[in-house]
Amino acid sequence: MRAYCARLEALGYEESVIRKGLASHFGLPVSEMSEWFESFPKARLRHIELLVELAPNRTEYSLIVKVAKNLGVSRASAARWVEAFKKA
């Protein structure tokens, strides 16, 4: 599964697409995915980039809430990822 994720991340896919593949091909439960993707930061940041592109006028708070909901992470973790996205 790790090689599968690494390959898709290298090809430029974002996290939600890779999640669908993991669920479909490997049966990885959604409850384990948020922790799993901590080691695939490029895919996670691409997902945040997509959210920003879809709603460019979203407030930072709204983005944090959306990231937390979409990726199944805490708001504190989502805030760290949003901050990492802004720095990248």
Residue pairs with C-beta under 8 A, 6 or more apart in sequence:
1 22
1 26
1 28
2 39
4 21
4 22
4 25
4 26
5 18
5 22
5 36
5 37
5 40
5 43
6 40
8 17
8 18
8 21
8 43
9 18
9 40
9 42
9 43
12 46
13 43
13 46
14 43
14 44
14 46
14 47
14 49
14 50
15 37
15 40
15 43
15 44
15 46
15 47
15 71
16 47
16 50
16 70
18 37
18 40
18 43
19 30
19 33
19 37
22 28
22 33
22 36
23 30
23 33
28 36
30 72
31 72
33 72
34 71
34 72
34 73
34 77
37 43
37 44
37 71
41 84
44 71
44 81
45 81
45 84
45 85
45 88
47 67
47 70
47 71
48 63
48 67
48 81
48 82
48 85
49 85
51 58
51 63
51 66
51 67
51 70
52 58
52 63
52 85
55 62
55 66
58 66
60 82
63 82
64 75
64 78
64 79
64 82
65 75
65 78
67 73
67 78
67 81
67 82
68 74
68 75
68 77
68 78
71 78
71 81
73 81
